[in-house]
């Protein structure tokens, strides 16, 4: 090959390499441009807002309950349950209001039975039959109540003329005292007040007449309730055990043992409360009656009877009866005698609160004073004076029943809690309450009648001979 040809071949190879280098540089430039474009697009995508997403289909949406906050769900659950409970309570209150006469009569019958039932038991132990003992106790008890009412009315009728005269004299003395007082009240002002009162009575004569008619209706209702209470008392005294057995038929068998043990204890609490209240009321009546009699206050005996009756209304009754005695003393005997009567009332009531109540009722009726006040207030709002009378015994009985059932449940399920105070053997009956003709879980039947006892295990800590036995004569008519 000539030199010229070799030169041409070298120039060709150099041109090819230069073209290759140029193509590679273009490829690298294009690659860098593409990378810069991709980076710019990424930066633009990151800076721009995200595109709207399509809503999920109904089948993909979560349940509404799953997106509601937990606290709101709990509040809603509790709220509708409270509404249902409030509705049930409202309906129950309407039913109780419709049969209030029946409830009051039955409650009065239970209280009177609790007072008279020990007398029936004593007469039976003396050899009288069930019928004569019940009849004698029933007639004697209601005759005594009737005599007390007749005596109060008779004393008021006998002393009404003297009382009216003394009241008029007291009003005159009060008038003179007001005129001589530093309040700058003139006689013309007093006459104007008297005329305004007379005018008000004349303008509201129709309302006063209708109130008198309503009072007559109340009298009819009172005697109707008294008759019903008398029938309830009679049948509870005569057939209390069988009535209790009949009530137990409505209790499921699995819970009957606990209810059968709680019933006698509730009855013991009720009888203890009634007898203790009678003793305390009698002491109050004697103390206040003797005190105002010595002071020369008229109608001291009827006022003492009123103190006795109002003592069955805790707290409120003592205030009302004491205020009435002081008012009569002030109107009839003047300010000095009224202050002395107030001192007598306060001394007797302090002795009752700090000595008699804890000593006589403290062991059977262990209710906090706040619970007593709330119970009396609630009973008064619901049923007036009868509600105030039965409020405290209801709370005392409920406290006894709940305490016993809690101890009984702890004995049946010892892993639930630990007993405090009394041991399980002392508070549990361990005696199944079986009814006449009812089959035992292991076979056999329980024969029970008014004069027959149900089969019971041997005496023990929970048997009829032990301190916690359910066979005690505590239920209505027990031991009859």
Helices and strands as residue ranges (DSSP letters): H 3-47, H 64-67, H 70-98, H 100-125, H 130-180, H 187-203, H 205-248, H 253-294, H 300-310, H 316-333, H 335-351, I 352-361, H 369-412, H 424-427, E 438-439, E 445-446
